[in-house]
Amino acid sequence: MTDGITKSATGIDGFDDLTLGGLPTGRPTLVCGSAGCGKTLFASTFLFNGAKIYDEPGVFVTFEERPVDIIANVDSLGFDLQTLIDQSKIHIEHIAIDPSEVAEIGDYDLEALFLRLEFAVDQIGAKRIVLDTIESLFSAFSNPAILRAEIRRLFDWLKQKGLTAVITGERGDGTLTRQGLEEYVSDCVILLDHRVDNQISTRRLRIVKYRGTAHGTNEYPFLIDEDGFSVLPVSSLGLGHKVFEDRISTGVPDLDAMLTGGGFYRGSSILLTGVAGSGKSSLACMMADAACQRGERALYLSFEESEAQTVRNMKSIGTDLGKWLKSGQMRYIAARPTFYSLEMHLAIMLREINRFKPQLVVLDPISAFTDSADIAEVQAMLLRIVDYLKSNGITAVFTHLASVEQAQTDAGLSSIMDGWVLLLNREANGEFNRELYLLKARGISHSNQVREFVMSDSGIHLLEPYLGEDGALTGSARRNAEARARRAETERQAEVTRVQDQVTQRRRRALAQIETLNADIEADEAELKRLVTAEETYQQLSRESAAALARGRGLDLSTGKKKQD
């Protein structure tokens, strides 16, 4: 998109994105609002960043506070204004106007003011200027004609000098400013609001008008803290989600195994729902620990427990989060839901995500907001954070407290989640046992089994399902059934062994009988062979004896007659 005007960046987080570049260059911008809403801080940040970051010197014209007070005020926010003053990049011009000492006579005008401003601008070659506040400048004059003429003249003078100006003004009764004219002659009007609802304060910003360019028109929460002024245009979030093909582990191998291919897709939004004490936070911490083990960063946003308490509790299941917190791979932020408004919570969370650049974010629990705000507002806030995390490819883990077994959440987030794990405590046989249901995993074939959820000093384990006669069994009922099954199996194995022994013994006896019979047969065969051999020997000896007898009688053995001499 091409804008018709040149813009000067303010360096304020989120604001330059919201205005598509910053404030109009060489034109006046009116920043108005009630007392304490942040007008002077916005102007100071615009001037400081211009001199320090964009090499545009600036003049700060104050009609109320002394220069020393302004320097001290912004120094608490990390702005070293004095150094820039010493470098002639910023000049503070204090013009004190006491209405009791000013007489409105004839054609009185602001010519003397213009001379002072021009001298200050030329002294440092200023490109930017701040006038804080305009009501103080015109407070001494009651003639509306002169007042309006001089206001127009002041704005025209700023344009002629080509100064990018920020003019602060107090909000009037039914108008944006006390005089009701400044908003019409300004090229850009920004309204700051500091409101209190249900004893919770919220600062919001709205761009009322911006000539010559497109801009965001909604109200946006902004922060004033130790890092200065920052705006997050949360309402502009869309559905430009990143999609990943790689999987990430949940930190629980048994849960990974329930997902075909192992683990959830990177960038998924995973909801952990369960009753109190079912293990939601522990499972969320395991997922954060797994991210750190992969060399990634994890941001844990807790709304119930402190960092020290969570670290201590996780040691009971063999997980040391303290080492990741010390190394900087994990950051833990704890804040009560009632400490800020919903949009302020969202703004702070998005700001921390932008700073830390995590690959995984845990919100534990999101149900904590439903007790302090309207459910529709909670849903809108959570939808924004889900969209933001998904659009940046950040894996998100949300825990939600369910008062009863239910297939929905109070905040209505289950439909937009990619994965949903339900954790329950079942009462049976006088004891509670944890169960895990994998209700949803978009794009992933997954197990539909109910698994017993066990936490021990070696971590979290999901036991294989045990189906008894009355359904799935857990806890002592499961252990008793398994013991009975083991006893029955032992008895069956003993019976099989007994029968096997009987068969073996019978086989041995049969083999022994066969060996005996074989021995008898061998003995008979040997006796028969001996008789045959004896008979053959007898026949041979008989033939030899007959032959010898015949020879002794002189008989011819061939004819049986006596040989002739």
Buried (B, 14 or more C-beta within 10 A) or exposed (E): EEBEBBBBBBBBBBBBBBBBBBBBBBBBBBBBBEEEBBBBBBBBBBBBBBBBEBEBBBBBBBBBBEBEEBBEBBEEBEBEBBEBBEEEBBBBBBBEBEEEEEEEEEEBEBEEBBEEBEEBBEEBEBBBBBBBBBBBBBBBBEEEEBBBBBBBBBBEBBBEBEBBBBBBBBBBEEBBBBBBBBBBBBBBBBBBBBEEEEEBEBBBBBBBBBEEBEBBEEBBBBBBEEEBBBBBBBBEBEEEBEEEEEBBBBBBBBBBBBBEEBBBBBBBBBBBBBBEEBBBBBBBBBBBBBBBEBEBBBBBBBBBBEBEEBBEBBEEBEBEBBEBBEEEBBBBBBEEBBEBBBBBBBBBBBBBBBEBEBBBBBBBBBBBBBEBBEEEBBBBBBBBBBBBBBBBEBBBBBBBBBEEBEEEBBBBBBEBBBBBBBBBBBEEEEEBBBBBBBBBBEEBEBBEBBBBBBBEEEBBBBBEBBEBEEEBBBBEBBEEBEEEEEEEEEEEEEEEEEEEEEEEEEEEEEEEEEEEEEEEEEEEEEEEEEEEEEEEEEEEEEEEEEEEEEEEEEBEEEEEEEEEE
